[in-house]
């Protein structure tokens, strides 16, 4: 097996999922929700590669990917922020009583 065979198989699988969805052959809600995160992550990754190669358009692609990912992950970001605030509050109370 060559070095890029695994990447090629993953790209073919994701391309097939996108094609099936556009043709009306739905593969279930699990794959749809996964693709909702994979496409923006791929945009960020391709933008990063393009930035490394000196492309100006890559900044736009990476920026859009980041904005989409932040929008999709906003619920998780809020949960992590809330847990962090609770932990920080408990640490402040613990420090104050000592």
N, CA, C and O atoms as a GROMACS GRO file, in nm:
protein
  392
    1UNK      N    1   0.083  -0.119   0.000
    1UNK     CA    2   0.000   0.000   0.000
    1UNK      C    3   0.088   0.125   0.000
    1UNK      O    4   0.185   0.134   0.075
    2UNK      N    5   0.052   0.218  -0.083
    2UNK     CA    6   0.127   0.342  -0.089
    2UNK      C    7   0.092   0.431   0.029
    2UNK      O    8  -0.001   0.403   0.104
    3UNK      N    9   0.168   0.536   0.044
    3UNK     CA   10   0.155   0.623   0.160
    3UNK      C   11   0.021   0.697   0.164
    3UNK      O   12  -0.035   0.713   0.272
    4UNK      N   13  -0.030   0.742   0.053
    4UNK     CA   14  -0.152   0.822   0.049
    4UNK      C   15  -0.278   0.740   0.020
    4UNK      O   16  -0.382   0.798  -0.010
    5UNK      N   17  -0.271   0.610   0.028
    5UNK     CA   18  -0.386   0.527  -0.004
    5UNK      C   19  -0.500   0.549   0.096
    5UNK      O   20  -0.616   0.556   0.057
    6UNK      N   21  -0.466   0.560   0.224
    6UNK     CA   22  -0.568   0.582   0.327
    6UNK      C   23  -0.639   0.714   0.307
    6UNK      O   24  -0.762   0.721   0.318
    7UNK      N   25  -0.564   0.819   0.278
    7UNK     CA   26  -0.624   0.949   0.253
    7UNK      C   27  -0.713   0.945   0.130
    7UNK      O   28  -0.820   1.006   0.128
    8UNK      N   29  -0.669   0.874   0.027
    8UNK     CA   30  -0.750   0.863  -0.095
    8UNK      C   31  -0.882   0.793  -0.066
    8UNK      O   32  -0.986   0.834  -0.119
    9UNK      N   33  -0.880   0.688   0.014
    9UNK     CA   34  -1.003   0.617   0.048
    9UNK      C   35  -1.097   0.705   0.128
    9UNK      O   36  -1.218   0.704   0.104
   10UNK      N   37  -1.044   0.782   0.222
   10UNK     CA   38  -1.127   0.873   0.302
   10UNK      C   39  -1.189   0.979   0.212
   10UNK      O   40  -1.307   1.010   0.226
   11UNK      N   41  -1.112   1.035   0.120
   11UNK     CA   42  -1.164   1.137   0.030
   11UNK      C   43  -1.272   1.080  -0.062
   11UNK      O   44  -1.373   1.146  -0.088
   12UNK      N   45  -1.252   0.959  -0.109
   12UNK     CA   46  -1.353   0.895  -0.193
   12UNK      C   47  -1.481   0.871  -0.114
   12UNK      O   48  -1.590   0.894  -0.165
   13UNK      N   49  -1.468   0.825   0.010
   13UNK     CA   50  -1.586   0.799   0.094
   13UNK      C   51  -1.664   0.927   0.121
   13UNK      O   52  -1.786   0.928   0.110
   14UNK      N   53  -1.594   1.035   0.156
   14UNK     CA   54  -1.664   1.161   0.183
   14UNK      C   55  -1.726   1.218   0.056
   14UNK      O   56  -1.836   1.273   0.060
   15UNK      N   57  -1.656   1.205  -0.055
   15UNK     CA   58  -1.713   1.250  -0.182
   15UNK      C   59  -1.838   1.172  -0.219
   15UNK      O   60  -1.935   1.229  -0.268
   16UNK      N   61  -1.837   1.041  -0.194
   16UNK     CA   62  -1.955   0.959  -0.222
   16UNK      C   63  -2.071   0.999  -0.132
   16UNK      O   64  -2.185   1.004  -0.178
   17UNK      N   65  -2.044   1.026  -0.005
   17UNK     CA   66  -2.150   1.069   0.086
   17UNK      C   67  -2.213   1.201   0.040
   17UNK      O   68  -2.335   1.217   0.043
   18UNK      N   69  -2.129   1.293  -0.002
   18UNK     CA   70  -2.181   1.422  -0.051
   18UNK      C   71  -2.263   1.400  -0.177
   18UNK      O   72  -2.371   1.459  -0.191
   19UNK      N   73  -2.215   1.318  -0.267
   19UNK     CA   74  -2.287   1.290  -0.391
   19UNK      C   75  -2.420   1.222  -0.364
   19UNK      O   76  -2.522   1.260  -0.422
   20UNK      N   77  -2.421   1.122  -0.276
   20UNK     CA   78  -2.546   1.054  -0.241
   20UNK      C   79  -2.648   1.152  -0.182
   20UNK      O   80  -2.766   1.146  -0.216
   21UNK      N   81  -2.601   1.240  -0.095
   21UNK     CA   82  -2.693   1.337  -0.034
   21UNK      C   83  -2.752   1.430  -0.139
   21UNK      O   84  -2.871   1.461  -0.135
   22UNK      N   85  -2.670   1.476  -0.232
   22UNK     CA   86  -2.720   1.567  -0.336
   22UNK      C   87  -2.811   1.497  -0.434
   22UNK      O   88  -2.896   1.562  -0.496
   23UNK      N   89  -2.797   1.367  -0.450
   23UNK     CA   90  -2.885   1.292  -0.539
   23UNK      C   91  -3.014   1.247  -0.469
   23UNK      O   92  -3.101   1.189  -0.533
   24UNK      N   93  -3.026   1.274  -0.341
   24UNK     CA   94  -3.147   1.239  -0.269
   24UNK      C   95  -3.141   1.104  -0.200
   24UNK      O   96  -3.240   1.059  -0.143
   25UNK      N   97  -3.027   1.039  -0.204
   25UNK     CA   98  -3.010   0.911  -0.134
   25UNK      C   99  -2.950   0.944   0.002
   25UNK      O  100  -2.829   0.963   0.016
   26UNK      N  101  -3.035   0.952   0.102
   26UNK     CA  102  -2.990   0.993   0.235
   26UNK      C  103  -2.933   0.874   0.310
   26UNK      O  104  -2.992   0.766   0.314
   27UNK      N  105  -2.818   0.897   0.370
   27UNK     CA  106  -2.747   0.791   0.440
   27UNK      C  107  -2.772   0.794   0.590
   27UNK      O  108  -2.702   0.726   0.666
   28UNK      N  109  -2.868   0.869   0.634
   28UNK     CA  110  -2.902   0.874   0.775
   28UNK      C  111  -2.857   1.003   0.839
   28UNK      O  112  -2.777   1.078   0.783
   29UNK      N  113  -2.910   1.028   0.956
   29UNK     CA  114  -2.879   1.154   1.024
   29UNK      C  115  -2.738   1.154   1.082
   29UNK      O  116  -2.680   1.261   1.099
   30UNK      N  117  -2.683   1.037   1.112
   30UNK     CA  118  -2.549   1.032   1.167
   30UNK      C  119  -2.446   1.085   1.068
   30UNK      O  120  -2.363   1.169   1.103
   31UNK      N  121  -2.451   1.036   0.944
   31UNK     CA  122  -2.355   1.082   0.844
   31UNK      C  123  -2.378   1.228   0.808
   31UNK      O  124  -2.283   1.300   0.780
   32UNK      N  125  -2.503   1.271   0.809
   32UNK     CA  126  -2.532   1.410   0.779
   32UNK      C  127  -2.474   1.503   0.884
   32UNK      O  128  -2.419   1.608   0.851
   33UNK      N  129  -2.485   1.464   1.010
   33UNK     CA  130  -2.431   1.549   1.115
   33UNK      C  131  -2.278   1.546   1.115
   33UNK      O  132  -2.214   1.646   1.145
   34UNK      N  133  -2.220   1.430   1.080
   34UNK     CA  134  -2.074   1.422   1.072
   34UNK      C  135  -2.023   1.510   0.959
   34UNK      O  136  -1.925   1.582   0.975
   35UNK      N  137  -2.091   1.505   0.844
   35UNK     CA  138  -2.048   1.585   0.730
   35UNK      C  139  -2.061   1.734   0.759
   35UNK      O  140  -1.987   1.815   0.703
   36UNK      N  141  -2.154   1.771   0.846
   36UNK     CA  142  -2.167   1.911   0.885
   36UNK      C  143  -2.044   1.964   0.956
   36UNK      O  144  -2.019   2.084   0.956
   37UNK      N  145  -1.966   1.875   1.016
   37UNK     CA  146  -1.841   1.915   1.081
   37UNK      C  147  -1.719   1.888   0.993
   37UNK      O  148  -1.618   1.957   1.004
   38UNK      N  149  -1.728   1.787   0.908
   38UNK     CA  150  -1.613   1.749   0.826
   38UNK      C  151  -1.585   1.854   0.718
   38UNK      O  152  -1.469   1.888   0.693
   39UNK      N  153  -1.689   1.904   0.654
   39UNK     CA  154  -1.669   2.001   0.546
   39UNK      C  155  -1.600   2.128   0.597
   39UNK      O  156  -1.501   2.169   0.536
   40UNK      N  157  -1.645   2.192   0.706
   40UNK     CA  158  -1.571   2.310   0.754
   40UNK      C  159  -1.430   2.276   0.802
   40UNK      O  160  -1.338   2.355   0.784
   41UNK      N  161  -1.412   2.158   0.862
   41UNK     CA  162  -1.278   2.118   0.904
   41UNK      C  163  -1.188   2.099   0.783
   41UNK      O  164  -1.070   2.134   0.786
   42UNK      N  165  -1.243   2.044   0.676
   42UNK     CA  166  -1.165   2.028   0.553
   42UNK      C  167  -1.132   2.165   0.493
   42UNK      O  168  -1.024   2.184   0.438
   43UNK      N  169  -1.225   2.259   0.504
   43UNK     CA  170  -1.196   2.394   0.455
   43UNK      C  171  -1.080   2.455   0.531
   43UNK      O  172  -0.993   2.519   0.472
   44UNK      N  173  -1.079   2.437   0.663
   44UNK     CA  174  -0.970   2.491   0.744
   44UNK      C  175  -0.838   2.422   0.706
   44UNK      O  176  -0.736   2.489   0.691
   45UNK      N  177  -0.841   2.290   0.691
   45UNK     CA  178  -0.720   2.217   0.657
   45UNK      C  179  -0.667   2.257   0.519
   45UNK      O  180  -0.548   2.280   0.503
   46UNK      N  181  -0.756   2.265   0.420
   46UNK     CA  182  -0.713   2.306   0.287
   46UNK      C  183  -0.665   2.451   0.286
   46UNK      O  184  -0.571   2.486   0.215
   47UNK      N  185  -0.730   2.535   0.365
   47UNK     CA  186  -0.684   2.673   0.377
   47UNK      C  187  -0.545   2.681   0.438
   47UNK      O  188  -0.462   2.761   0.394
   48UNK      N  189  -0.520   2.598   0.538
   48UNK     CA  190  -0.388   2.594   0.601
   48UNK      C  191  -0.281   2.552   0.501
   48UNK      O  192  -0.174   2.612   0.495
   49UNK      N  193  -0.310   2.450   0.423
   49UNK     CA  194  -0.215   2.404   0.321
   49UNK      C  195  -0.193   2.514   0.218
   49UNK      O  196  -0.080   2.538   0.176
   50UNK      N  197  -0.300   2.582   0.179
   50UNK     CA  198  -0.287   2.690   0.083
   50UNK      C  199  -0.208   2.808   0.138
   50UNK      O  200  -0.131   2.870   0.066
   51UNK      N  201  -0.226   2.838   0.267
   51UNK     CA  202  -0.150   2.946   0.330
   51UNK      C  203  -0.002   2.911   0.332
   51UNK      O  204   0.083   2.997   0.307
   52UNK      N  205   0.029   2.786   0.362
   52UNK     CA  206   0.168   2.742   0.362
   52UNK      C  207   0.230   2.754   0.223
   52UNK      O  208   0.351   2.777   0.210
   53UNK      N  209   0.148   2.738   0.118
   53UNK     CA  210   0.197   2.748  -0.020
   53UNK      C  211   0.191   2.891  -0.074
   53UNK      O  212   0.231   2.915  -0.188
   54UNK      N  213   0.142   2.986   0.006
   54UNK     CA  214   0.144   3.126  -0.033
   54UNK      C  215   0.021   3.176  -0.107
   54UNK      O  216   0.029   3.279  -0.174
   55UNK      N  217  -0.090   3.107  -0.099
   55UNK     CA  218  -0.211   3.150  -0.169
   55UNK      C  219  -0.290   3.251  -0.086
   55UNK      O  220  -0.309   3.233   0.034
   56UNK      N  221  -0.334   3.358  -0.151
   56UNK     CA  222  -0.416   3.460  -0.082
   56UNK      C  223  -0.559   3.411  -0.063
   56UNK      O  224  -0.622   3.444   0.038
   57UNK      N  225  -0.612   3.334  -0.158
   57UNK     CA  226  -0.748   3.282  -0.148
   57UNK      C  227  -0.761   3.184  -0.032
   57UNK      O  228  -0.870   3.166   0.022
   58UNK      N  229  -0.652   3.121   0.006
   58UNK     CA  230  -0.654   3.024   0.116
   58UNK      C  231  -0.694   3.089   0.248
   58UNK      O  232  -0.757   3.025   0.332
   59UNK      N  233  -0.659   3.216   0.267
   59UNK     CA  234  -0.699   3.287   0.389
   59UNK      C  235  -0.851   3.297   0.396
   59UNK      O  236  -0.909   3.284   0.504
   60UNK      N  237  -0.915   3.321   0.284
   60UNK     CA  238  -1.061   3.331   0.281
   60UNK      C  239  -1.125   3.196   0.310
   60UNK      O  240  -1.220   3.186   0.388
   61UNK      N  241  -1.072   3.091   0.248
   61UNK     CA  242  -1.126   2.957   0.268
   61UNK      C  243  -1.109   2.914   0.414
   61UNK      O  244  -1.203   2.862   0.475
   62UNK      N  245  -0.990   2.936   0.470
   62UNK     CA  246  -0.965   2.899   0.610
   62UNK      C  247  -1.052   2.982   0.703
   62UNK      O  248  -1.104   2.930   0.802
   63UNK      N  249  -1.067   3.111   0.674
   63UNK     CA  250  -1.150   3.197   0.758
   63UNK      C  251  -1.296   3.154   0.759
   63UNK      O  252  -1.359   3.149   0.864
   64UNK      N  253  -1.349   3.124   0.641
   64UNK     CA  254  -1.488   3.076   0.635
   64UNK      C  255  -1.504   2.944   0.708
   64UNK      O  256  -1.604   2.922   0.776
   65UNK      N  257  -1.407   2.855   0.695
   65UNK     CA  258  -1.412   2.728   0.766
   65UNK      C  259  -1.412   2.747   0.916
   65UNK      O  260  -1.487   2.679   0.987
   66UNK      N  261  -1.330   2.838   0.965
   66UNK     CA  262  -1.325   2.865   1.110
   66UNK      C  263  -1.458   2.924   1.158
   66UNK      O  264  -1.508   2.886   1.263
   67UNK      N  265  -1.513   3.017   1.082
   67UNK     CA  266  -1.641   3.079   1.121
   67UNK      C  267  -1.752   2.975   1.127
   67UNK      O  268  -1.831   2.974   1.220
   68UNK      N  269  -1.757   2.887   1.028
   68UNK     CA  270  -1.860   2.782   1.026
   68UNK      C  271  -1.840   2.686   1.143
   68UNK      O  272  -1.937   2.649   1.209
   69UNK      N  273  -1.715   2.647   1.168
   69UNK     CA  274  -1.689   2.555   1.280
   69UNK      C  275  -1.724   2.617   1.414
   69UNK      O  276  -1.781   2.549   1.500
   70UNK      N  277  -1.692   2.743   1.434
   70UNK     CA  278  -1.727   2.809   1.560
   70UNK      C  279  -1.878   2.814   1.576
   70UNK      O  280  -1.930   2.793   1.686
   71UNK      N  281  -1.949   2.840   1.468
   71UNK     CA  282  -2.095   2.841   1.475
   71UNK      C  283  -2.152   2.704   1.509
   71UNK      O  284  -2.248   2.694   1.586
   72UNK      N  285  -2.095   2.598   1.452
   72UNK     CA  286  -2.143   2.463   1.480
   72UNK      C  287  -2.104   2.415   1.619
   72UNK      O  288  -2.178   2.339   1.681
   73UNK      N  289  -1.990   2.459   1.667
   73UNK     CA  290  -1.941   2.415   1.797
   73UNK      C  291  -1.977   2.510   1.911
   73UNK      O  292  -1.930   2.494   2.023
   74UNK      N  293  -2.061   2.610   1.883
   74UNK     CA  294  -2.094   2.711   1.983
   74UNK      C  295  -2.157   2.649   2.108
   74UNK      O  296  -2.127   2.692   2.219
   75UNK      N  297  -2.243   2.550   2.091
   75UNK     CA  298  -2.305   2.486   2.207
   75UNK      C  299  -2.202   2.419   2.296
   75UNK      O  300  -2.209   2.431   2.419
   76UNK      N  301  -2.107   2.349   2.235
   76UNK     CA  302  -2.002   2.284   2.314
   76UNK      C  303  -1.908   2.386   2.377
   76UNK      O  304  -1.861   2.366   2.489
   77UNK      N  305  -1.881   2.494   2.307
   77UNK     CA  306  -1.794   2.598   2.361
   77UNK      C  307  -1.858   2.660   2.484
   77UNK      O  308  -1.789   2.687   2.582
   78UNK      N  309  -1.988   2.683   2.481
   78UNK     CA  310  -2.059   2.740   2.596
   78UNK      C  311  -2.056   2.644   2.714
   78UNK      O  312  -2.039   2.687   2.828
   79UNK      N  313  -2.073   2.514   2.689
   79UNK     CA  314  -2.069   2.415   2.797
   79UNK      C  315  -1.931   2.412   2.862
   79UNK      O  316  -1.920   2.410   2.984
   80UNK      N  317  -1.826   2.413   2.781
   80UNK     CA  318  -1.689   2.414   2.835
   80UNK      C  319  -1.663   2.542   2.912
   80UNK      O  320  -1.598   2.539   3.017
   81UNK      N  321  -1.712   2.655   2.861
   81UNK     CA  322  -1.697   2.782   2.932
   81UNK      C  323  -1.767   2.779   3.066
   81UNK      O  324  -1.712   2.826   3.166
   82UNK      N  325  -1.890   2.724   3.071
   82UNK     CA  326  -1.964   2.716   3.196
   82UNK      C  327  -1.892   2.627   3.298
   82UNK      O  328  -1.883   2.663   3.415
   83UNK      N  329  -1.840   2.514   3.254
   83UNK     CA  330  -1.764   2.426   3.344
   83UNK      C  331  -1.639   2.496   3.395
   83UNK      O  332  -1.605   2.485   3.513
   84UNK      N  333  -1.572   2.569   3.308
   84UNK     CA  334  -1.454   2.645   3.349
   84UNK      C  335  -1.487   2.753   3.451
   84UNK      O  336  -1.413   2.772   3.547
   85UNK      N  337  -1.599   2.823   3.432
   85UNK     CA  338  -1.640   2.926   3.528
   85UNK      C  339  -1.673   2.864   3.663
   85UNK      O  340  -1.638   2.921   3.767
   86UNK      N  341  -1.740   2.750   3.664
   86UNK     CA  342  -1.773   2.683   3.789
   86UNK      C  343  -1.645   2.639   3.861
   86UNK      O  344  -1.632   2.659   3.982
   87UNK      N  345  -1.552   2.579   3.788
   87UNK     CA  346  -1.426   2.535   3.848
   87UNK      C  347  -1.346   2.653   3.902
   87UNK      O  348  -1.288   2.645   4.010
   88UNK      N  349  -1.342   2.761   3.827
   88UNK     CA  350  -1.270   2.880   3.873
   88UNK      C  351  -1.335   2.939   3.997
   88UNK      O  352  -1.265   2.984   4.088
   89UNK      N  353  -1.468   2.940   4.002
   89UNK     CA  354  -1.539   2.990   4.120
   89UNK      C  355  -1.509   2.906   4.243
   89UNK      O  356  -1.486   2.961   4.351
   90UNK      N  357  -1.509   2.774   4.227
   90UNK     CA  358  -1.476   2.687   4.341
   90UNK      C  359  -1.332   2.708   4.386
   90UNK      O  360  -1.305   2.706   4.506
   91UNK      N  361  -1.241   2.728   4.292
   91UNK     CA  362  -1.102   2.751   4.331
   91UNK      C  363  -1.086   2.884   4.404
   91UNK      O  364  -1.004   2.895   4.494
   92UNK      N  365  -1.165   2.985   4.365
   92UNK     CA  366  -1.160   3.113   4.436
   92UNK      C  367  -1.213   3.098   4.578
   92UNK      O  368  -1.157   3.155   4.672
   93UNK      N  369  -1.322   3.022   4.595
   93UNK     CA  370  -1.376   3.000   4.729
   93UNK      C  371  -1.278   2.922   4.815
   93UNK      O  372  -1.262   2.953   4.934
   94UNK      N  373  -1.213   2.824   4.759
   94UNK     CA  374  -1.118   2.742   4.833
   94UNK      C  375  -0.998   2.826   4.876
   94UNK      O  376  -0.950   2.812   4.989
   95UNK      N  377  -0.950   2.911   4.790
   95UNK     CA  378  -0.837   2.998   4.822
   95UNK      C  379  -0.872   3.099   4.931
   95UNK      O  380  -0.788   3.131   5.015
   96UNK      N  381  -0.993   3.150   4.931
   96UNK     CA  382  -1.035   3.254   5.023
   96UNK      C  383  -1.048   3.200   5.166
   96UNK      O  384  -1.018   3.273   5.261
   97UNK      N  385  -1.091   3.077   5.183
   97UNK     CA  386  -1.114   3.022   5.316
   97UNK      C  387  -0.986   2.972   5.382
   97UNK      O  388  -0.985   2.947   5.502
   98UNK      N  389  -0.879   2.957   5.306
   98UNK     CA  390  -0.755   2.904   5.365
   98UNK      C  391  -0.680   3.010   5.436
   98UNK      O  392  -0.573   2.983   5.491
   0.00000   0.00000   0.00000
